[in-house]
Amino acid sequence: MALVRRFVVAEDSMRPALEPGDGLLAVPLRRPRKGKICVVRQPGSTDFWLVKRITAVPGEVVEVEGRHWRVGDDQVFVLSDNREVTNADSRLYGPLPSDDAYRVVLRIPKPLMMR
């Protein structure tokens, strides 16, 4: 796992916190914390990543839209900030593995990325 990874936001699911085209610098997710933004691999994909907010950590039980999930060891439950535009988060996939996830440490706004 790389010590620092660079990602670019591709869609609207994290608006208003993140905008399409924003750059992100991220480090391996060691201790998941609720409220932090992370990047997790989309299930079934080797090269597509999801940028989401951690809403539950290992050992917690979460209820969203009438469904219950228990977050296991080495998992996180993540949701989009802008949930109306997509359900491609833990509402669709359930808790996701945290062992190959990254914590966002720096946002580079799109205008700065364009320079």
GROMACS elastic network, one bead per residue, 0.5 to 0.9 nm:
[ bonds ]
;  ai    aj funct       b0    kb
    1     4     6  0.87185   500
    1    28     6  0.73700   500
    1   100     6  0.74046   500
    2     5     6  0.63692   500
    2    27     6  0.77541   500
    2    28     6  0.74646   500
    3    26     6  0.83386   500
    3    27     6  0.57451   500
    3    28     6  0.64628   500
    4    25     6  0.66930   500
    4    26     6  0.55710   500
    4    28     6  0.72838   500
    4   102     6  0.86009   500
    5    24     6  0.80959   500
    5    25     6  0.57799   500
    5    26     6  0.52403   500
    5    27     6  0.63993   500
    5    28     6  0.84448   500
    5   102     6  0.79585   500
    6    23     6  0.70773   500
    6    24     6  0.56241   500
    6    26     6  0.63906   500
    7    22     6  0.84916   500
    7    23     6  0.58281   500
    7    24     6  0.50262   500
    7    25     6  0.65101   500
    7    26     6  0.77303   500
    7    39     6  0.85140   500
    7    49     6  0.86255   500
    8    20     6  0.76751   500
    8    21     6  0.58900   500
    8    22     6  0.57126   500
    8    24     6  0.59876   500
    8    25     6  0.89160   500
    9    12     6  0.82283   500
    9    14     6  0.87315   500
    9    18     6  0.73052   500
    9    19     6  0.67128   500
    9    21     6  0.52505   500
    9    22     6  0.53669   500
    9    23     6  0.63683   500
    9    24     6  0.74909   500
    9    50     6  0.89086   500
    9    51     6  0.73878   500
   10    13     6  0.89897   500
   10    19     6  0.81845   500
   10    21     6  0.61397   500
   10    22     6  0.81816   500
   11    14     6  0.78446   500
   11    15     6  0.87481   500
   11    19     6  0.73714   500
   11    20     6  0.50566   500
   11    21     6  0.80864   500
   12    15     6  0.55587   500
   12    16     6  0.83435   500
   12    18     6  0.78190   500
   12    19     6  0.64542   500
   12    20     6  0.61325   500
   12    82     6  0.71635   500
   12    85     6  0.71253   500
   12    86     6  0.85285   500
   13    16     6  0.87301   500
   13    18     6  0.83116   500
   13    19     6  0.86564   500
   13    20     6  0.89692   500
   13    51     6  0.81096   500
   13    52     6  0.79437   500
   13    80     6  0.54046   500
   13    81     6  0.62167   500
   13    83     6  0.66035   500
   13    84     6  0.81833   500
   13    85     6  0.61939   500
   13    86     6  0.63639   500
   13    87     6  0.88194   500
   13    88     6  0.87609   500
   14    17     6  0.58483   500
   14    18     6  0.52744   500
   14    19     6  0.70710   500
   14    20     6  0.87800   500
   14    51     6  0.73813   500
   14    52     6  0.68111   500
   14    53     6  0.82015   500
   14    80     6  0.55892   500
   14    82     6  0.54482   500
   14    83     6  0.83100   500
   15    18     6  0.50938   500
   15    19     6  0.57741   500
   15    20     6  0.84107   500
   15    80     6  0.86053   500
   15    81     6  0.64047   500
   15    82     6  0.57507   500
   16    19     6  0.66485   500
   16    81     6  0.77408   500
   16    82     6  0.76975   500
   17    81     6  0.77931   500
   18    21     6  0.86772   500
   18    22     6  0.66097   500
   18   107     6  0.79588   500
   18   109     6  0.81893   500
   19    22     6  0.56384   500
   19   109     6  0.77102   500
   19   110     6  0.74965   500
   20    23     6  0.87625   500
   20   110     6  0.75081   500
   21   109     6  0.75070   500
   21   111     6  0.84885   500
   21   113     6  0.77021   500
   21   114     6  0.88910   500
   22   107     6  0.67414   500
   22   108     6  0.56409   500
   22   111     6  0.80915   500
   22   112     6  0.85205   500
   22   113     6  0.70310   500
   23   106     6  0.82123   500
   23   107     6  0.58157   500
   23   109     6  0.63454   500
   23   110     6  0.66837   500
   23   112     6  0.88105   500
   23   113     6  0.66417   500
   24   104     6  0.64266   500
   24   105     6  0.75047   500
   24   106     6  0.56871   500
   24   108     6  0.60197   500
   24   109     6  0.86563   500
   25   103     6  0.84497   500
   25   104     6  0.58798   500
   25   105     6  0.58658   500
   25   106     6  0.51277   500
   25   107     6  0.66454   500
   25   108     6  0.80206   500
   26    29     6  0.85393   500
   26    38     6  0.78781   500
   26    39     6  0.78366   500
   26   102     6  0.55515   500
   26   103     6  0.51669   500
   26   105     6  0.53487   500
   26   106     6  0.69821   500
   27    30     6  0.86864   500
   27   101     6  0.84903   500
   27   102     6  0.51780   500
   27   103     6  0.53666   500
   27   104     6  0.66304   500
   27   105     6  0.70217   500
   28    99     6  0.82395   500
   28   100     6  0.74420   500
   28   101     6  0.60941   500
   28   103     6  0.60286   500
   28   104     6  0.88760   500
   29    32     6  0.63202   500
   29    38     6  0.76640   500
   29    39     6  0.88212   500
   29    98     6  0.67872   500
   29    99     6  0.72596   500
   29   100     6  0.77155   500
   29   101     6  0.54900   500
   29   103     6  0.50140   500
   29   104     6  0.87367   500
   30    98     6  0.82446   500
   30    99     6  0.79978   500
   30   101     6  0.86774   500
   30   102     6  0.82963   500
   30   103     6  0.82572   500
   32    36     6  0.77869   500
   32    38     6  0.87873   500
   32    54     6  0.74567   500
   32    56     6  0.86387   500
   32    57     6  0.63077   500
   32    58     6  0.83597   500
   32    75     6  0.87756   500
   32    76     6  0.72264   500
   32    98     6  0.78690   500
   32   103     6  0.81455   500
   33    36     6  0.59476   500
   33    54     6  0.67455   500
   33    55     6  0.81606   500
   33    56     6  0.79016   500
   33    57     6  0.67929   500
   34    37     6  0.86520   500
   34    53     6  0.76751   500
   34    55     6  0.50420   500
   34    56     6  0.58972   500
   34    57     6  0.67780   500
   35    53     6  0.59288   500
   35    54     6  0.53714   500
   35    55     6  0.60534   500
   35    56     6  0.86510   500
   36    52     6  0.85237   500
   36    53     6  0.56381   500
   36    54     6  0.56075   500
   36    55     6  0.82328   500
   36   103     6  0.73553   500
   36   104     6  0.77376   500
   37    51     6  0.70178   500
   37    52     6  0.56092   500
   37    54     6  0.61936   500
   37    78     6  0.87453   500
   37   102     6  0.87688   500
   37   103     6  0.62548   500
   37   104     6  0.57416   500
   37   105     6  0.85488   500
   38    50     6  0.81684   500
   38    51     6  0.58152   500
   38    52     6  0.56007   500
   38    53     6  0.60742   500
   38    54     6  0.68653   500
   38    78     6  0.83391   500
   38   101     6  0.69184   500
   38   102     6  0.54542   500
   38   104     6  0.54237   500
   39    49     6  0.63159   500
   39    50     6  0.54628   500
   39    52     6  0.63557   500
   39    53     6  0.86106   500
   39   100     6  0.89928   500
   39   101     6  0.56659   500
   39   102     6  0.50513   500
   39   103     6  0.64006   500
   39   104     6  0.71147   500
   40    43     6  0.88236   500
   40    48     6  0.87923   500
   40    49     6  0.55651   500
   40    50     6  0.52767   500
   40    51     6  0.66347   500
   40    52     6  0.77684   500
   40    78     6  0.89667   500
   40    96     6  0.75188   500
   40    97     6  0.76680   500
   40    98     6  0.72590   500
   40   100     6  0.69104   500
   40   102     6  0.65892   500
   40   103     6  0.89884   500
   41    44     6  0.85026   500
   41    45     6  0.70436   500
   41    46     6  0.72916   500
   41    47     6  0.74444   500
   41    48     6  0.61673   500
   41    50     6  0.60716   500
   41    51     6  0.89333   500
   41    96     6  0.83915   500
   41    97     6  0.83220   500
   41   100     6  0.72035   500
   41   101     6  0.68540   500
   42    45     6  0.55606   500
   42    46     6  0.77326   500
   42    47     6  0.81094   500
   42    48     6  0.57725   500
   42    49     6  0.52648   500
   42    50     6  0.58978   500
   42    88     6  0.85649   500
   42    89     6  0.86421   500
   42    93     6  0.86717   500
   42    96     6  0.86089   500
   43    46     6  0.82134   500
   43    48     6  0.87361   500
   43    49     6  0.89362   500
   43    93     6  0.73192   500
   43    96     6  0.79790   500
   45    48     6  0.57612   500
   45    49     6  0.81551   500
   46    49     6  0.84880   500
   50    88     6  0.80188   500
   50    89     6  0.76723   500
   51    78     6  0.88973   500
   51    79     6  0.89837   500
   51    80     6  0.78157   500
   51    89     6  0.89656   500
   51   104     6  0.88900   500
   52    78     6  0.56728   500
   52    79     6  0.55370   500
   52    80     6  0.51914   500
   52    81     6  0.73642   500
   52    89     6  0.72991   500
   53    77     6  0.83969   500
   53    78     6  0.52582   500
   53    79     6  0.54227   500
   53    80     6  0.62389   500
   53    81     6  0.70043   500
   54    57     6  0.74027   500
   54    76     6  0.65369   500
   54    77     6  0.58765   500
   54    79     6  0.66511   500
   55    62     6  0.84429   500
   55    76     6  0.76885   500
   55    77     6  0.56782   500
   55    78     6  0.54646   500
   55    79     6  0.66560   500
   56    59     6  0.84974   500
   56    60     6  0.61769   500
   56    61     6  0.75825   500
   56    62     6  0.68003   500
   56    71     6  0.70729   500
   56    75     6  0.89783   500
   56    76     6  0.59969   500
   56    78     6  0.70911   500
   56    95     6  0.87210   500
   57    60     6  0.59206   500
   57    61     6  0.87212   500
   57    71     6  0.62393   500
   57    72     6  0.80622   500
   57    73     6  0.84770   500
   57    74     6  0.86533   500
   57    75     6  0.68527   500
   57    76     6  0.50379   500
   57    77     6  0.64825   500
   58    61     6  0.86432   500
   58    70     6  0.80285   500
   58    72     6  0.50583   500
   58    73     6  0.51165   500
   58    74     6  0.66612   500
   58    75     6  0.59581   500
   58    76     6  0.64479   500
   58    77     6  0.85734   500
   59    70     6  0.68304   500
   59    71     6  0.55102   500
   59    72     6  0.58590   500
   59    73     6  0.69491   500
   60    69     6  0.84290   500
   60    70     6  0.59321   500
   60    71     6  0.55100   500
   60    72     6  0.79156   500
   61    68     6  0.68733   500
   61    69     6  0.56240   500
   61    71     6  0.61557   500
   62    67     6  0.81604   500
   62    68     6  0.56321   500
   62    69     6  0.54120   500
   62    70     6  0.64546   500
   62    71     6  0.77436   500
   62    77     6  0.81488   500
   63    66     6  0.61753   500
   63    67     6  0.53743   500
   63    69     6  0.65129   500
   63    70     6  0.89976   500
   64    67     6  0.54529   500
   64    68     6  0.66696   500
   64    69     6  0.84765   500
   64    91     6  0.72066   500
   65    68     6  0.85682   500
   65    91     6  0.81776   500
   67    91     6  0.85175   500
   69    77     6  0.86297   500
   69    94     6  0.69835   500
   69    95     6  0.73487   500
   70    77     6  0.89630   500
   70    95     6  0.77447   500
   71    74     6  0.84325   500
   71    75     6  0.59651   500
   71    76     6  0.63062   500
   71    77     6  0.66656   500
   71    94     6  0.86037   500
   71    95     6  0.58481   500
   71    96     6  0.85086   500
   72    75     6  0.54552   500
   72    76     6  0.78190   500
   72    95     6  0.76810   500
   72    97     6  0.89568   500
   73    76     6  0.85156   500
   73    97     6  0.87059   500
   73    98     6  0.87770   500
   74    96     6  0.83657   500
   74    97     6  0.58161   500
   74    98     6  0.51956   500
   74    99     6  0.60482   500
   75    95     6  0.58595   500
   75    96     6  0.52025   500
   75    99     6  0.76099   500
   76    90     6  0.86201   500
   76    94     6  0.89364   500
   76    95     6  0.53884   500
   76    96     6  0.54046   500
   76    97     6  0.64316   500
   76    98     6  0.59497   500
   77    89     6  0.82409   500
   77    90     6  0.57051   500
   77    91     6  0.86969   500
   77    94     6  0.69056   500
   77    96     6  0.62761   500
   77    97     6  0.89647   500
   78    89     6  0.60121   500
   78    90     6  0.53667   500
   78    91     6  0.82740   500
   78    94     6  0.85222   500
   78    95     6  0.72589   500
   78    96     6  0.76724   500
   79    82     6  0.86753   500
   79    83     6  0.74822   500
   79    87     6  0.82401   500
   79    88     6  0.82926   500
   79    89     6  0.53027   500
   79    90     6  0.60597   500
   79    91     6  0.73392   500
   80    83     6  0.52915   500
   80    84     6  0.88369   500
   80    85     6  0.88526   500
   80    86     6  0.75892   500
   80    87     6  0.76362   500
   80    88     6  0.78990   500
   80    89     6  0.64755   500
   80    90     6  0.88595   500
   81    84     6  0.88617   500
   82    85     6  0.62222   500
   82    86     6  0.75649   500
   83    86     6  0.56494   500
   83    87     6  0.64304   500
   83    88     6  0.89672   500
   84    87     6  0.76757   500
   86    89     6  0.79278   500
   87    90     6  0.78934   500
   87    91     6  0.62079   500
   87    92     6  0.60770   500
   88    91     6  0.71626   500
   88    92     6  0.58204   500
   88    93     6  0.73644   500
   89    92     6  0.56539   500
   89    93     6  0.61471   500
   89    94     6  0.75598   500
   89    95     6  0.87846   500
   89    96     6  0.88079   500
   90    95     6  0.55810   500
   90    96     6  0.70081   500
   91    94     6  0.58052   500
   91    95     6  0.85421   500
   93    96     6  0.71208   500
   97   100     6  0.66978   500
   97   101     6  0.72374   500
   98   102     6  0.79965   500
   99   102     6  0.86875   500
  104   107     6  0.75156   500
  108   111     6  0.83363   500
  108   112     6  0.64628   500
  108   113     6  0.65677   500
  109   112     6  0.55800   500
  109   113     6  0.64604   500
  110   114     6  0.63268   500
  111   114     6  0.53076   500
  111   115     6  0.70523   500
  112   115     6  0.55784   500
